[in-house]
Each structure stands twice: as C-alpha cells, then as structure tokens.
C-alpha cells in the first residue's frame, strides 16, 4: 500500500487532501499542531498532533512514518495580518509567527521525510502556496495581504524549484500547487481578507492533487483559481534545466 | 545600504557617494567603519558594524543614520550570504544554515524595511526601497499558458530564439535555503510596493546573476577559472543599474523585479507590464 504524509491536515485543504488520498488507496498520516486534527476519522487516515515548526516535536511524526514514503504534501502554514503601520515589536512578533513558523513547518518535515522518499526509489512532493505568486494577468490578487505571509508563500516556490532540480535523479517529483483562497472558516475570519475575491473549493484542489501525483511533472507551478480549469495541462517545453 | 564593505554593495555605496548622496553603510566586517573602504571623505559616509538578522543591530543602524543624516531617502537591502544546502541535509546542519542564510537574506531585509518604512512615511517625501535578490527567482516558474510575456520571454528558447545555454536553476539545486530566502523577497517587494504607493515610496527588486563579487569569488574558493571570471557581470555595471533606477524618481516604476544575468546586458531593462501586481493595485 502506498503511503502519504499531509501537513496542515486540520485545515480545510489538508482534510480534503487526506480524504482524497485515502480514497485513492493511500495510507495517510495527517499532521497538524491543531488538536482538532484528531477529529479526522476515516479508514486509511491516521491523525497526528505535533508542531512541525519545532524540531523537538518532529519525532512524533517521523516515528509513525514507515521507512519509505510515496507522497509528501506540505500544506501547513498560518496567516496573520501584518500592516506596515504596526509597531516595531509587532513586526518582530509577526516575523516569528508567520515567516519563521511557515518556513520551518515547510522545511523541517521535508528534511525529515525526503530521505524516505529517496529510499522509496522516488515519489512526489507537493508544496501548497498562493496564486499570488503567479502573474496577476488581470486576475484579482489579494491586494491587502500581509507582507510576511506573501514572503512565506514565495519561499515555497524557491524550495520547489531547488528541490525539483536536486531530487530529479532520485525520481522524486516536486511541484507547487498555487491556489486562490479556499472557502473555509479560516478565510472568512481574516480581518483584511478581500471578500470580493472569489474562492475555490478544497475538494477541487484535492482532485488536482491526485492528478498531479499520477503525473510525471516536476518543477512546475500549477495554478488554480476561479474560472481556471481544475485539471492538469500539458507541460511546456522546458526552458530550464532540471538535472540531478 | 546593507552589506557594503565588499562586493556589489561596496560598488553601490561608492556610486551613491559619487552621485552626491550621504550613505550609511552597515556590514559585519570592521572595514565598514573606515571611510577609505568607500574612497570617501569621512563626513559623507557613516559605517556601522552590524548583523542585519539581529533586530537590535538593525534598530541601532537606523538610529545612527537618523542622528547622522536626519533623514532616509533610500534603502538598499543588499546584505546577503550563501551556503551550500541540500534537501537531504541533516536537521542540525539545516537549522544552522537556516539561521545564517534565511536570517541574513530574508529576515534582515524584512527588519530593515520595517525599520525604515515608518520614517519614510513620516518624512512625507516618498523614497526608494531596493531589494537585491538573485536571478534564480526570475528564471520563471510561470504556468506557460498564462505567461504574459509569450514570445518575448527571454528564457523561452523555442519562442525567442534565445541561444544561450539552458538556464540552470537554484544553484544546481544545492542552494535551497538561499533560494527560499531570495524568492521570499518577491513577497516583500510586491506587498510593500502596493501598500506604499500612496506614500510615493517605490519598491523594486534587482535580481542579479553571477557578478564578480566577494560572494561569488567565495563560491569558487577565490580561484575561478579565467573563463568563469570573464563571463561574470561587473559590479560597476550593477551599480549603474541601481543609479538608473533611483534616477527615475517618484514617477518611475514600482513593484517590479529587474533581471540581470549572464547572457543578457547588465543594465536596467525598460519598465515592463506588471506581472505580479495589477496596475490598479499600485496606481
């Protein structure tokens, strides 16, 4: 049976990913620092509560993971408003809470689990990020969003690019799903969220995820937003060198 | 100017001084305190030894600058470091590299931005923030079917007839933390550009490819081959790019990442159609 790890499993997207992977026959570990992750009850899904941004809690996840892994979905992350008018101290707090936390929650589980993808003889890493990292092209972007949060979303693309290159020879495919806002209680509670901005459904992103891990794509940023097809398109002729 | 004792930053500082600016420079290196490092008279340049990833140091640099010059019209976020990092690195190595690379390249730029922005807003006369990044991040991750540049894309070999070598990405994949830190700067650049447009503060990024800098010479253990050395861009050309950007003034471009890499001229490209920010978001 194939195995998958989903971080940020308690959120709307993470739950949808866990469900879709389990429905596709994967044995899924769903990790989140939110204890409500324990409420996921479905055959094939094991919820794990731990803070993935803290190295001393990583063992909670890795001890439960088998020696080989097929799919890692990096979906963990937090948002907080960070207006430029906030105080110096608030800037420092935001740096820790949003940027440091989001980058560590991407990096630490990946460092711990990539060797297991390699040991598996290959697999897929799918990193979740925002459609705000793709060209606006007249599409609405989140004009008021936090600088710290946006930086953390761009960082995901840096990781995707570097990992796709480095892990090509190990047959580990690395792609980013760059998605618009998800209809969820979280987005609706955001103080600075632009409600004119259309939202997409988590289950549709999960469909795209399954298509992605059944493909040979690597190093791609897959965009999905309202009005755009939720299915994979053929890759362009590579203008970049993806080598091992 | 952060990170100005050597390399590209030093060329930036000297170009600013030549153009008549007073320049406050910080660096980890002691040479930053010596005006001779910048071929400058002592009253025009202010050097502070500081670690840009340390909030207390950042606050001290800005306090020094304000007490020395009384105002800040431009911030050049240049300080940066690289280390070889790999996705299969151990956790302890990763945490150490994370503090050095992400701390300097990303947290340092964020901290300087947040320290300077309130002062620029209070001054009420606009200003410039220039984030120095890497060409790794503008080699394009755009889904092909929405790429607005189309045949003009300088990296699309089939469409543009670009004859150079395929663009390697991300330092061959051995610089993931560097890439994480530098790509993230796009987020700061675009978010700040939008929010600061009403204050006439422009925010742009210059994404430098291989330049004959202290960092790149370090990458080659200070013994590059003559061919490599000859291919590198020159710090003096990089400095000219910065000065051309600043010369545009308040009506110039904002929210753009300009690319300079081997195979393209090292000069300020014309302002292009907004890629990542809608025009109306910064109008």
HADDOCK unambig.tbl for C-alpha pairs under 7 A between the chains (distance, minus, plus):
assign (segid A and resid 111 and name CA) (segid B and resid 87 and name CA) 6.01 0.50 0.50
assign (segid A and resid 111 and name CA) (segid B and resid 88 and name CA) 6.16 0.50 0.50
assign (segid A and resid 111 and name CA) (segid B and resid 89 and name CA) 6.82 0.50 0.50
assign (segid A and resid 111 and name CA) (segid B and resid 91 and name CA) 6.59 0.50 0.50
assign (segid A and resid 114 and name CA) (segid B and resid 88 and name CA) 6.49 0.50 0.50
assign (segid A and resid 115 and name CA) (segid B and resid 88 and name CA) 6.23 0.50 0.50
assign (segid A and resid 134 and name CA) (segid B and resid 142 and name CA) 6.31 0.50 0.50
assign (segid A and resid 134 and name CA) (segid B and resid 276 and name CA) 6.38 0.50 0.50
assign (segid A and resid 135 and name CA) (segid B and resid 275 and name CA) 4.73 0.50 0.50
assign (segid A and resid 135 and name CA) (segid B and resid 276 and name CA) 4.29 0.50 0.50
assign (segid A and resid 136 and name CA) (segid B and resid 275 and name CA) 5.92 0.50 0.50
assign (segid A and resid 136 and name CA) (segid B and resid 276 and name CA) 4.93 0.50 0.50
assign (segid A and resid 136 and name CA) (segid B and resid 277 and name CA) 5.77 0.50 0.50
assign (segid A and resid 136 and name CA) (segid B and resid 278 and name CA) 5.97 0.50 0.50
assign (segid A and resid 137 and name CA) (segid B and resid 148 and name CA) 6.89 0.50 0.50
assign (segid A and resid 137 and name CA) (segid B and resid 275 and name CA) 6.53 0.50 0.50
assign (segid A and resid 138 and name CA) (segid B and resid 278 and name CA) 6.24 0.50 0.50
assign (segid A and resid 143 and name CA) (segid B and resid 281 and name CA) 6.47 0.50 0.50
assign (segid A and resid 146 and name CA) (segid B and resid 191 and name CA) 6.99 0.50 0.50
assign (segid A and resid 147 and name CA) (segid B and resid 187 and name CA) 6.12 0.50 0.50
assign (segid A and resid 147 and name CA) (segid B and resid 188 and name CA) 5.22 0.50 0.50
assign (segid A and resid 147 and name CA) (segid B and resid 191 and name CA) 5.05 0.50 0.50
assign (segid A and resid 147 and name CA) (segid B and resid 192 and name CA) 6.82 0.50 0.50
assign (segid A and resid 148 and name CA) (segid B and resid 188 and name CA) 6.98 0.50 0.50
assign (segid A and resid 150 and name CA) (segid B and resid 187 and name CA) 4.63 0.50 0.50
assign (segid A and resid 150 and name CA) (segid B and resid 188 and name CA) 6.99 0.50 0.50
assign (segid A and resid 151 and name CA) (segid B and resid 184 and name CA) 4.23 0.50 0.50
assign (segid A and resid 151 and name CA) (segid B and resid 185 and name CA) 6.10 0.50 0.50
assign (segid A and resid 151 and name CA) (segid B and resid 186 and name CA) 6.62 0.50 0.50
assign (segid A and resid 151 and name CA) (segid B and resid 187 and name CA) 3.89 0.50 0.50
assign (segid A and resid 151 and name CA) (segid B and resid 188 and name CA) 5.67 0.50 0.50
assign (segid A and resid 152 and name CA) (segid B and resid 184 and name CA) 6.02 0.50 0.50
assign (segid A and resid 154 and name CA) (segid B and resid 183 and name CA) 5.50 0.50 0.50
assign (segid A and resid 154 and name CA) (segid B and resid 184 and name CA) 4.60 0.50 0.50
assign (segid A and resid 154 and name CA) (segid B and resid 186 and name CA) 6.62 0.50 0.50
assign (segid A and resid 154 and name CA) (segid B and resid 187 and name CA) 5.93 0.50 0.50
assign (segid A and resid 155 and name CA) (segid B and resid 180 and name CA) 4.35 0.50 0.50
assign (segid A and resid 155 and name CA) (segid B and resid 181 and name CA) 6.32 0.50 0.50
assign (segid A and resid 155 and name CA) (segid B and resid 183 and name CA) 5.33 0.50 0.50
assign (segid A and resid 155 and name CA) (segid B and resid 184 and name CA) 4.36 0.50 0.50
assign (segid A and resid 156 and name CA) (segid B and resid 180 and name CA) 6.67 0.50 0.50
assign (segid A and resid 158 and name CA) (segid B and resid 176 and name CA) 6.94 0.50 0.50
assign (segid A and resid 158 and name CA) (segid B and resid 179 and name CA) 4.77 0.50 0.50
assign (segid A and resid 158 and name CA) (segid B and resid 180 and name CA) 4.46 0.50 0.50
assign (segid A and resid 158 and name CA) (segid B and resid 183 and name CA) 5.37 0.50 0.50
assign (segid A and resid 159 and name CA) (segid B and resid 176 and name CA) 5.65 0.50 0.50
assign (segid A and resid 159 and name CA) (segid B and resid 179 and name CA) 6.57 0.50 0.50
assign (segid A and resid 159 and name CA) (segid B and resid 180 and name CA) 5.46 0.50 0.50
assign (segid A and resid 161 and name CA) (segid B and resid 170 and name CA) 6.63 0.50 0.50
assign (segid A and resid 162 and name CA) (segid B and resid 169 and name CA) 6.89 0.50 0.50
assign (segid A and resid 162 and name CA) (segid B and resid 170 and name CA) 5.03 0.50 0.50
assign (segid A and resid 162 and name CA) (segid B and resid 173 and name CA) 4.33 0.50 0.50
assign (segid A and resid 162 and name CA) (segid B and resid 175 and name CA) 6.85 0.50 0.50
assign (segid A and resid 162 and name CA) (segid B and resid 176 and name CA) 5.16 0.50 0.50
assign (segid A and resid 162 and name CA) (segid B and resid 179 and name CA) 7.00 0.50 0.50
assign (segid A and resid 163 and name CA) (segid B and resid 87 and name CA) 6.46 0.50 0.50
assign (segid A and resid 163 and name CA) (segid B and resid 173 and name CA) 6.11 0.50 0.50
assign (segid A and resid 163 and name CA) (segid B and resid 176 and name CA) 6.93 0.50 0.50
assign (segid A and resid 165 and name CA) (segid B and resid 172 and name CA) 6.57 0.50 0.50
assign (segid A and resid 165 and name CA) (segid B and resid 173 and name CA) 5.06 0.50 0.50
assign (segid A and resid 166 and name CA) (segid B and resid 172 and name CA) 6.84 0.50 0.50
assign (segid A and resid 166 and name CA) (segid B and resid 173 and name CA) 4.44 0.50 0.50
assign (segid A and resid 166 and name CA) (segid B and resid 174 and name CA) 6.78 0.50 0.50
assign (segid A and resid 220 and name CA) (segid B and resid 141 and name CA) 6.71 0.50 0.50
assign (segid A and resid 221 and name CA) (segid B and resid 141 and name CA) 6.02 0.50 0.50
assign (segid A and resid 221 and name CA) (segid B and resid 142 and name CA) 6.66 0.50 0.50
assign (segid A and resid 221 and name CA) (segid B and resid 143 and name CA) 6.21 0.50 0.50
assign (segid A and resid 222 and name CA) (segid B and resid 143 and name CA) 6.59 0.50 0.50
assign (segid A and resid 236 and name CA) (segid B and resid 144 and name CA) 5.97 0.50 0.50
assign (segid A and resid 239 and name CA) (segid B and resid 155 and name CA) 5.97 0.50 0.50
assign (segid A and resid 239 and name CA) (segid B and resid 156 and name CA) 5.33 0.50 0.50
assign (segid A and resid 239 and name CA) (segid B and resid 157 and name CA) 6.22 0.50 0.50
assign (segid A and resid 239 and name CA) (segid B and resid 166 and name CA) 6.49 0.50 0.50
assign (segid A and resid 239 and name CA) (segid B and resid 167 and name CA) 6.97 0.50 0.50
assign (segid A and resid 240 and name CA) (segid B and resid 166 and name CA) 5.64 0.50 0.50
assign (segid A and resid 240 and name CA) (segid B and resid 167 and name CA) 4.89 0.50 0.50
assign (segid A and resid 240 and name CA) (segid B and resid 168 and name CA) 6.07 0.50 0.50
assign (segid A and resid 240 and name CA) (segid B and resid 169 and name CA) 6.89 0.50 0.50
assign (segid A and resid 241 and name CA) (segid B and resid 166 and name CA) 5.61 0.50 0.50
assign (segid A and resid 241 and name CA) (segid B and resid 167 and name CA) 5.74 0.50 0.50
assign (segid A and resid 241 and name CA) (segid B and resid 168 and name CA) 5.04 0.50 0.50
assign (segid A and resid 241 and name CA) (segid B and resid 169 and name CA) 6.82 0.50 0.50
